[in-house]
Amino acid sequence: MKNIDWKNLSFGYVKTDFNVRCAFKDGAWGELEVSDNEYIPMHMAAVSLHYAQEIFEGLKAFRGKDDKIRIFRMDENARRFQTSARMLMMPPLPIETFEAAIRKVVELNKEYVPPYESGASLYIRPVMFGTSAQVGVNPSKEYLFIVFVSPVGPYFKGGFKPTPYVVMRQFDRAAPLGTGTIKCGGNYAASLEAGAKAHEMGYSAVFYLDPKEKKYVDECGAANFFGIKNNTYITPKSNSILPSITNKSLMTLAEDMGMKVERRHVPVEELATFEEAGACGTAAVISPVERIDDYDTKVSYVFSKDGQPGPVSLKLYNKLRGIQYGDEPDTHQWVTVL
Ligand SMILES: *Cc1c(COP(=O)(O)O)cnc(C)c1O
């Protein structure tokens, strides 16, 4: 194991030993290559730099009590990566190549997978972008796929604690029929200003409404949203949210626990009826929502009065983390043991 202060890792970039790459050229994907270089040779006219033909993924590997390394649902990330590629007219990377690259990069950097006790994990970042030098607006002919890893601590420094969000109708992260459903850098660039404004006002992130009517709940910054009421797990259905693998997993676990699951439009006013609410994604699993302030109407929806997460959110969080670290049985075959 590397000499790293595992307990004080943030969610940031830490240099590791190797990354894995694969290039698309002359209409075909090449072989996987291992590199120890953190930099990429790229032409200044590369399509991705000018026209944002770029997609990425985020997943994690965990070290268990048994010292085994587990990768969570990488087949789902591989499929979503293909969906993202198709929407931006990029060549979809074969599922097997994606999975082989993930296994390889984790194997090569296994001394960077944090110890079980630290509660930290190894973040895995696949990225793909158009590299052809061209000024005309056309899909790139050549692409580079890279996977690098970085040991990370919990996404939210405060730990599993509820935090506040804010609705601001003057910002959208995606258009009604735009790229909200895929994981592309362009969506993130478009959300930076709103995110900075929310942070300035003391919020964790912007709470986005559907961009067409501003009537329904969409996403919590770059995380999916769920609410809990009457033993039901409710999460928005929308054409502008990213289908979160964490959310999908939580829906399955909620059903396992005997809860009802509803994926449907969630009118903003319905927030007032939820007993608990949470943001979910790979980075934090669940980040409980303390309250949502509507900046425009001045209405506040409060989910946690005592600064503690709700019992259902806590149970779901512990169950999913347990599966990821190998403490709970992997009844749905979500985990790849390296
Ligand atoms: C990545 C992402 C999520 C979370 O997805 P997971 O698969 O659970 O990590 C949610 N919303 C947006 C916009 C994202 O980019």
The ligand as a Gaussian input file, in Angstrom:
#p B3LYP/6-31G(d) Opt

LIG

0 1
 C      -23.090000      11.121000     -12.898000
 C      -24.326000      11.892000     -12.643000
 C      -25.290000      11.457000     -11.707000
 C      -25.097000      10.254000     -10.829000
 O      -25.026000       9.046000     -11.529000
 P      -24.391000       7.758000     -10.855000
 O      -24.396000       6.741000     -11.925000
 O      -25.248000       7.367000      -9.716000
 O      -23.025000       8.145000     -10.401000
 C      -26.452000      12.207000     -11.579000
 N      -26.652000      13.324000     -12.295000
 C      -25.744000      13.780000     -13.196000
 C      -26.028000      15.021000     -13.956000
 C      -24.559000      13.088000     -13.396000
 O      -23.664000      13.551000     -14.269000

